[in-house]
Amino acid sequence: MAVRSDRGTGRRLPEAVGLARAAIGIAHMVAPTRANELLAGTDAATPTTRAAARTFGIREIYIGGGLFAATSYAPRVVRTLLRVGVAVDVWDTAAFALTADLPRRTRVAGCLIAGGFVVAGIAAETQLDR
């Protein structure tokens, strides 16, 4: 039996964050080179980068898919999943910002993407309280 939240509007942003994470994850699992070109540039096609992209992909599918499903079937865990996503994205942002010798394009894109998901996750959590 599905557990539905009576806060329909409070689910929209968490659902969107979950779907976006899951879609990014699926792209990295199915087409790791293509999905990783922005961050990895010409290195996107190397076996190591493709393998790393797939491990990233499954993480995003797990967090995003779980978050999306929870908005309808387990609303009590939505906040926890949003916080897990924010924690992961803060770590990713720091990794892109602090890793030595990253190309500028990779550093900027990585910080913007991961940082954007930090902001989205926090915004989604605040929407839960409305």
PEUR-V560819 format. One line per field, one symbol per residue. ss: DSSP state (H for helix, E for strand, - for the rest). phi: phi as a letter, one per 40 degrees, with the letter a starting at -180 (. if undefined). Layout:
ss: ???
phi: ???
//
This chain:
ss: -------HHHHHHHHHHHHHHHHHHHHHHH-HHHH-HHHHHHHHH-HHHHHHHHHHHHHHHHHHHHHHHHHHH-HHHHHHHHHHHHHHHHHHHHHHHH-----HHHHHHHHHHHHHHHHHHHHHHHHH--
phi: .cbbccbdcccccdccccccccccccdcccbccccbcccbfccdccdccccccccccccccccccccccccbbadccddcccccccccccdccccccbccgccddccccccccccccccccccccccccc
//
